[in-house]
Amino acid sequence: MLKNKVTIIIPCKNEGVIIKRTLDLINLQNEIEGTRVIVADCSDDNDFTRNIILSNSEKNVKLEIIEGGYPAYGRNRGAEVSETPYILFMDSDIFLEDQNTLSAIVNDFSNSKKHLATTRMRTNDGKYNYVYKIFDFIQKASSLTTPFAIGGFMLFERNEFNRLGGFVDEDKFAEDYHLSSKIKPSKFKIYNETVYTTSRRFKNKGLRYMVTMMAKSWINRNDEEFFKKDHGYWT
C-alpha cells in the first residue's frame, strides 16, 4: 500500500475549486487508502478553500491541513512532519487522470535507488502542450548534468531531501529547479506516465515570460539571491 511508502504534500492558496479536482483524483488512485496527504494552506478567502479541502477528509486518504506560505515554505513544513521514506510534492492543480499513476511510479521508485523523480506533464485543455513537449526534450538533455523536476510533481527520497536541507524557505521563484539541480544526475529519473495541469500559468503570464524566466533560472542557477525574488510571478 502507498500509505507505507509516500506522503503527498500540496501547497495551496485560494484554490478551492481547482484543488477539489486534484484531491478527488488522488482519492481514486489505486493503493491510495490511508495515504497521508498534507495541504499547506495559506488561503485568505474566508475559509472557502479550507472548507473544500476538508470536504475530502472522509474519503480514502488521510487528509491534513497545516499552515503554508510560499510554495517552498509550505512544502518544507509538510516535509518536516512526514514519516514515510518518500515524499511526493504536487501542485494544487495537478490531475492524476490515470488511476495507476501513483502506484506505478512510487512502487518502481522504491526499488530504483534514485533520489528524485518526476514525470511528463500536459495541460488538461490541450493548450500549450507543444511547450511541454519541447520541455521534455530539454529536460532529458539537461538531466545529464543538471536535473530539473517541475514542482508540480517531485517524488523525493526523504533522507536525501533532508540531507540537502529541503527547499530554501526564502525562495519565491523556481524553488523546484533550485533544489532539483542539486541532485546527482545518476540519481534522477523521469517517468513516462503523464499528469495533467491547467494552462493558467501561460494564460496569466504569457508564453514569452515563461520561456524567458526558465532560461534565466538556468543562467542564474548558482545565484542564491535570484531565487529569493518573485520576478513578478505572483503578481
C-alpha positions in Angstrom: 0.0 0.0 0.0 1.2 3.5 -0.8 0.5 4.7 2.8 3.6 2.9 4.0 5.8 4.5 1.2 4.8 8.0 0.4 3.4 11.2 1.9 1.8 13.7 -0.6 2.4 17.4 0.1 0.5 20.2 -1.7 0.9 24.0 -1.2 -2.2 25.9 -1.7 -3.6 29.5 -1.6 -7.2 30.4 -2.6 -7.5 27.5 -5.0 -10.6 25.7 -3.6 -12.2 25.0 -7.0 -9.0 23.6 -8.5 -7.8 21.6 -5.6 -11.1 19.8 -5.3 -10.4 18.1 -8.6 -6.8 17.4 -7.6 -7.9 15.7 -4.3 -10.8 13.9 -5.9 -8.4 12.2 -8.4 -5.9 11.4 -5.7 -8.7 9.6 -3.8 -9.3 7.5 -6.9 -5.7 6.2 -7.2 -5.0 2.6 -6.8 -3.5 1.5 -3.4 -4.2 5.0 -2.0 -6.2 4.0 1.0 -4.8 5.6 4.2 -2.1 7.6 2.4 -1.3 10.8 4.1 -2.0 14.0 2.1 -0.8 17.3 3.7 -2.1 20.5 2.3 0.0 23.5 3.3 -2.7 26.2 3.0 -2.3 30.0 3.3 -5.6 31.0 1.8 -7.3 34.2 2.8 -10.7 33.6 1.1 -12.9 33.4 4.2 -12.4 29.6 4.6 -13.8 28.9 1.1 -10.7 26.8 0.1 -10.3 25.3 3.6 -13.9 24.0 3.6 -13.5 22.5 0.2 -10.3 20.7 1.3 -12.0 19.5 4.5 -14.8 18.0 2.4 -12.3 15.4 1.2 -11.3 14.4 4.7 -13.7 11.5 5.0 -12.5 9.8 1.7 -9.7 7.4 1.0 -6.7 9.4 2.0 -5.7 10.7 5.4 -6.0 14.4 4.8 -4.4 17.1 7.0 -4.2 20.9 6.7 -1.1 22.8 8.0 -0.1 26.5 7.8 1.5 27.3 4.5 3.1 30.3 2.7 5.1 30.5 -0.5 5.4 27.0 -2.1 9.0 26.4 -0.8 8.0 27.2 2.8 4.8 25.2 2.7 6.5 22.2 1.2 9.2 22.3 3.8 6.6 22.4 6.6 4.9 19.4 5.2 8.1 17.5 4.9 9.0 18.2 8.5 6.0 16.2 9.7 6.2 13.4 7.1 7.4 10.0 8.2 7.4 7.8 5.1 10.5 7.0 3.1 9.3 9.0 0.1 7.7 12.4 -0.3 5.7 13.5 -3.3 5.4 17.2 -3.8 2.4 18.2 -6.0 0.8 21.5 -7.0 -2.8 22.1 -6.3 -3.7 21.9 -10.0 -2.1 18.5 -10.9 -4.6 16.0 -12.1 -3.9 12.3 -12.0 -6.3 11.1 -14.7 -4.9 7.5 -14.8 -5.7 5.6 -11.6 -2.5 3.7 -11.8 -0.2 6.7 -12.0 0.9 6.9 -8.4 1.2 3.2 -7.7 3.2 2.6 -10.9 5.7 5.5 -10.2 6.0 5.1 -6.4 6.4 1.3 -6.5 9.1 1.5 -9.1 10.8 4.4 -7.5 11.0 2.5 -4.2 13.2 -0.1 -5.9 15.2 2.2 -8.1 17.7 3.6 -5.6 17.1 7.1 -7.1 16.8 10.2 -5.1 14.4 12.3 -7.2 11.8 11.5 -9.9 9.3 13.4 -12.0 7.1 12.6 -14.9 5.7 14.1 -18.1 3.2 16.9 -17.8 0.5 18.1 -20.2 -2.4 20.6 -20.0 -5.9 19.3 -19.3 -7.3 21.5 -22.1 -4.7 20.6 -24.6 -3.3 24.1 -25.0 0.4 24.8 -24.9 1.3 21.1 -25.0 3.8 21.8 -27.6 5.7 23.8 -25.0 5.7 20.8 -22.6 6.9 18.5 -25.4 9.8 20.8 -26.1 10.5 20.9 -22.4 10.5 17.1 -22.3 13.5 17.2 -24.7 15.3 19.9 -22.8 14.6 18.2 -19.5 16.1 14.9 -20.7 19.1 16.6 -22.2 19.8 18.8 -19.2 19.4 15.9 -16.8 22.8 14.6 -17.9 24.3 17.5 -16.0 21.6 19.4 -14.1 18.3 17.6 -13.2 15.1 19.7 -13.3 11.9 18.3 -11.8 8.9 20.6 -12.1 7.4 21.4 -8.7 4.0 20.1 -9.8 5.3 16.5 -9.4 8.5 15.9 -7.5 9.0 12.5 -5.8 11.8 12.6 -3.3 13.6 10.1 -1.2 13.1 11.7 2.2 16.6 11.1 3.6 18.2 12.8 0.5 15.7 15.7 0.8 16.7 16.2 4.4 20.4 15.9 3.6 20.1 18.6 1.0 18.2 20.8 3.6 15.0 20.8 1.6 13.8 23.8 -0.3 15.1 27.2 0.6 12.4 28.8 2.7 13.1 32.2 1.3 12.8 31.1 -2.3 9.9 32.7 -4.1 10.6 31.6 -7.7 11.8 28.4 -9.3 12.3 26.7 -6.0 11.8 23.4 -7.8 14.7 23.9 -10.2 16.9 25.4 -7.4 16.6 22.2 -5.4 16.4 19.5 -8.1 19.6 20.9 -9.7 21.5 19.8 -6.6 20.7 16.1 -7.3 23.3 13.9 -8.9 22.2 13.1 -12.5 22.6 9.4 -11.9 20.1 9.7 -9.1 17.4 11.4 -11.1 14.6 9.7 -13.1 11.9 10.9 -15.5 8.9 8.6 -15.8 6.8 8.1 -18.9 3.5 8.4 -17.1 1.6 11.7 -17.8 0.0 14.0 -15.3 -2.2 17.0 -16.3 -2.3 20.6 -15.2 -4.1 23.8 -16.1 -2.7 26.2 -18.7 -3.3 29.2 -16.4 0.4 29.9 -15.9 0.8 30.5 -19.7 -2.5 32.4 -19.9 -1.7 34.6 -16.9 2.0 35.4 -17.6 2.3 34.8 -21.3 4.5 32.3 -23.1 7.4 34.8 -23.6 7.6 35.4 -19.9 7.6 31.7 -19.0 10.3 30.8 -21.5 12.4 33.8 -20.6 12.3 33.0 -16.9 13.1 29.4 -17.5 16.2 30.5 -19.3 17.1 33.0 -16.6 16.7 30.3 -14.0 19.3 28.2 -15.8 21.7 31.1 -16.3 21.4 32.1 -12.6 21.3 28.6 -11.2 24.3 29.3 -8.9 23.0 32.7 -7.7 21.1 32.1 -4.5 19.6 35.6 -4.5 18.0 35.1 -7.9 15.5 32.5 -6.5 14.6 34.7 -3.5 12.9 37.3 -5.7 9.5 36.6 -7.2 10.3 38.2 -10.5 6.6 39.3 -10.8 5.5 35.7 -10.9 3.0 36.1 -8.1 1.6 39.5 -9.2 
